[in-house]
């Protein structure tokens, strides 16, 4: 590893740490202003989780990782897929219906459901992509609209296909048959979602496609400079639609770990709001799969550790939502500040190298 | 999808024409809408399209959307995209709940505005001073605001009578206007059931019965916004920051200062929108009260082409469809289907005469499909009336985007001294 790369890595880690420290400081200020016990809150948040909590953290992180990955794809091309929230709900609902009907036996059924979910997610995001490419509609606005439409649409469709479980008031799709569920990976006395393997594969594929293929190069090039991309023969319109659809396809996976590993049915109480966390995590992880994984772990960790706050110290666990939101802002600000610092560092380095070069020459001449 | 004559009045504007709509277009559009709805009532037999209750409920539904849209207008006219409106509204609902309960109704209004401005302050600091991408900052504010009010609610409302983690105690009402003798007079006319006259009377009756002062103030704010932004030098400078900040700076305008102020005002208006939801549309703060209205406000502003009049038309359309959906409106929304089908036929004929054959065919097919739908079903499921504003916005963006013109430098980060 060259020195320049080492410096860059160091700066990257430093900016993330800086952002986290700033966010923790702001959270502490909020706690102090509200008169809540700061020390006890951090004592609980930073205590070592038990195995049961670790299981939850890893499971939630799997879900958040996929969400962050979906957002990151679009970020790489300078598109804002705010619509992961709607995309994963439409997709998870589709997967639940397909898997619940069980047209195919065993894991074939699972595979079919996953493919359907990805396809539906891709189509839902593709609408925004097509509108952007053909009519110049901002994908931010159209995905926000599509989120809201997804909410109503899924609510309506759910009522059409729902079966009421015995002794329960909640509506849900048919239970997924046992042979099509994805079993857990043993973790001490508990089990981690088996879907984590699929998530990891997608994480690797994300890195490989973006950094090692022609398509990934085109995508990143379009994100950094549309004109340069056009000059090298890339069709920006095609790339826009393709990127949105890939982003949507990954978004289609977000709800599936829960669906196949825990819930086995899509109901009105299915977890929502995972898409917006994905935006924060993609930013925190700088659109890099390993960074996103760490960001997802951090968010899941904060969520899990904050759960008992109300009982233990009498503080609402919603305080970590403030922390998470603030992280989004501090991350962006600190990356920018550190980037400027890095540029200055580089300039100084180059200047010094040039100066020493010149002084060498002068010495030669005088000698 | 549904639409009312608002959309028609906009679609009726000649294409590629620079011809401006006459001053009184809004009054004319309102008149047309009322007439069309009266006609629709007598054709379809749906009787709740223009009742006093519907009109009053529509006003209540329109105002928060319009205020949020106004917030968006202020900031986007200065070149700062604000999708944090939703979060600022959420802050406003808590502000109204807390200050309204402890210090009375008008303190609640002020509290809502101040809380919204706090959200605006965060957005302004992030986007204007630190140059953070506007969308990222907006998303962050929405996350923070949601967490913050839930945290604050459990801190401040737990233990109060009727309060709890998810709701505040009842807030004192904002005073309202009641002109009894006029209300009775209009009520008599409504009962006579004369075509169009009764419907107009129902509107008038709604305007003199239990009309909250906050509704009046909000409408005034719309007029004030129009005046300040389009008729004063302050407004001209502010808009120049959204169109061409470097040109503005070279003329000596403090671009960053104007943007900062605009985003603060934007936050205050969004906060007021939240306060309205807590104090007028209901009578206490409740968790999840905004229900995405910040986004609808943004949509209304885009629908209205970044202009106050269009914004009002957009919020009117969205608020009306929301109201019909809530008032067991399956029947009413169903009736509107017919109106939309007729409008679509008219549009198809018009397009055909403009030599736009392909567009005309598409519109014609849509019209026939809607007409068929009208006769095929008896009632539109409420979920579809909920999604109406969003679908309409998508369609408007998709089909009228050439006619929309947002501020030229909207959403771009401006750094001081870029004018060179």
Interface residues (C-beta under 8 A of the other chain):
Chain A: X30 X34 X36 X80 X82 X131 X135 X136 X137 X140 X141 X142 X144 X145 X146 X148 X149 X151 X152 X153 X155 X156 X159 X276 X277 X279 X280 X283 X310 X316 X318 X319 X320 X321 X322 X324 X325 X326 X328 X329 X332 X333 X336
Chain B: X81 X83 X122 X126 X130 X131 X132 X133 X135 X136 X137 X139 X140 X141 X142 X143 X144 X145 X146 X147 X148 X150 X151 X152 X154 X155 X165 X292 X295 X298 X299 X302 X381 X383 X384 X386 X387 X389 X390 X391 X393 X394 X397 X398 X399 X401
